[in-house]
Amino acid sequence: MNPQPQPGRKAPEFTAAVVGGDYPAPGTVKLADLKGQNVVLYFYPKDDTPGCTKQACALRDGWADISKKAKVFGVSMDSLKSHEKFIQKHSLPFALISDSDRHLIDAYGVWVEKSMYGKTYMGIERTTFVIGTDGRIKAIFPRVKPDDHFNQVLAVL
């Protein structure tokens, strides 16, 4: 488990597999290529689960407001094929990053011990990073609640 980068610090660089939004065919996104733009990088546990769907659909529903202010990327360990289905099913206008090797998840410190029904396991903690135009972490929302996520992000942008 790596520590999370903190506000004011340079965001960890990455190159990742992506689909959706500005990447209609599966491709690659590099944080370095997004310099000069605000970036919302939100980590979520799994495509098409109740909380993750609620979170993604809130971003979709507020797309007119948020898309003018930032590039948005959802990140999970799901495959690009799973992401494509999730995007199509819910008409998501933004890109999803497949991080099956956990490079981003580890770099951003969101692989944590979780517990459910008395069992502990490792998984992705629902966390959002807002990266400023200078490539530095502007804000972090740890353990974000899907119902509050959109408004929290929009307030920072």
MIZA-472470 format. One record per residue (C-alpha): residue in one letter; x, y, z. Coordinates in steps of 0.25 Angstrom, whole numbers, padded with zeros to 4 digits, always signed. Last residue first. Layout:
BEGIN
AXYZ;...
END
This chain:
BEGIN
L-0053+0093-0041;V-0053+0090-0026;A-0068+0092-0025;L-0070+0083-0037;V-0063+0072-0031;Q-0071+0072-0018;N-0084+0074-0025;F-0081+0062-0034;H-0077+0053-0022;D-0088+0055-0012;D-0097+0043-0016;P-0086+0034-0019;K-0079+0036-0005;V-0065+0039-0006;R-0055+0030+0002;P-0044+0040+0000;F-0047+0053-0008;I-0034+0059-0012;A-0031+0073-0017;K-0022+0082-0025;I-0011+0071-0028;R-0001+0077-0037;G+0000+0076-0052;D+0000+0091-0054;T-0014+0091-0060;G-0019+0085-0047;I-0021+0071-0043;V-0034+0067-0036;F-0032+0054-0029;T-0044+0045-0026;T-0045+0033-0017;R-0054+0020-0016;E-0044+0011-0009;I-0039+0000-0018;G-0038-0014-0012;M-0031-0023-0002;Y-0039-0032+0007;T-0044-0033+0021;K-0056-0041+0025;G-0066-0037+0036;Y-0078-0035+0026;M-0069-0026+0018;S-0055-0021+0021;K-0045-0013+0013;E-0030-0012+0012;V-0025-0002+0003;W-0021+0000-0012;V-0024+0015-0013;G-0009+0020-0012;Y-0009+0028-0025;A+0003+0021-0030;D-0003+0007-0026;I-0016+0010-0033;L-0009+0016-0045;H+0000+0004-0047;R-0010-0006-0043;D-0008-0017-0054;S-0022-0017-0058;D-0023-0002-0059;S-0033+0000-0069;I-0036+0015-0071;L-0050+0020-0074;A-0053+0032-0083;F-0065+0042-0082;P-0078+0043-0088;L-0085+0031-0081;S-0097+0026-0089;H-0101+0017-0077;K-0101+0003-0085;Q-0091+0008-0095;I-0080+0013-0085;F-0082+0001-0076;K-0080-0008-0088;E-0068-0001-0093;H-0062-0002-0079;S-0064-0017-0078;K-0057-0018-0092;L-0046-0009-0087;S-0044-0018-0075;D-0048-0015-0061;M-0037-0011-0051;S-0043+0003-0049;V-0041+0017-0053;G-0051+0028-0057;F-0045+0039-0065;V-0051+0053-0066;K-0044+0065-0074;A-0048+0078-0067;K-0055+0091-0066;K-0064+0091-0078;S-0067+0076-0077;I-0072+0079-0062;D-0084+0087-0065;A-0090+0081-0078;W-0086+0067-0072;G-0095+0068-0060;D-0104+0056-0063;R-0092+0048-0068;L-0084+0051-0055;A-0096+0047-0047;C-0097+0035-0056;A-0083+0031-0052;Q-0085+0032-0037;K-0098+0024-0038;T-0092+0013-0046;C-0081+0012-0037;G-0090+0011-0025;P-0099+0001-0031;T-0089-0008-0038;D-0087-0006-0053;D-0072-0005-0054;K-0064-0008-0041;P-0057-0002-0030;Y-0055+0013-0033;F-0044+0023-0035;Y-0047+0037-0040;L-0037+0045-0048;V-0042+0059-0050;V-0032+0066-0059;N-0031+0081-0060;Q-0024+0085-0073;G-0011+0091-0076;K-0004+0078-0076;L-0012+0067-0082;D-0002+0060-0090;A+0007+0058-0078;L-0004+0050-0072;K-0003+0040-0083;V-0015+0034-0089;T-0014+0021-0098;G-0024+0016-0108;P-0037+0007-0109;A-0046+0013-0120;P-0055+0025-0116;Y-0044+0032-0108;D-0049+0046-0106;G-0060+0041-0097;G-0058+0026-0097;V-0047+0016-0096;V-0033+0016-0088;A-0021+0008-0086;A-0011+0016-0077;T+0002+0024-0077;F+0004+0031-0064;E+0011+0042-0056;P+0009+0043-0041;A+0002+0057-0038;K+0012+0067-0034;R+0010+0071-0019;G+0001+0083-0015;P-0010+0074-0009;Q-0004+0060-0005;P+0000+0048-0013;Q-0006+0036-0006;P+0003+0026+0002;N+0006+0013-0005;M+0000+0000+0000;
END
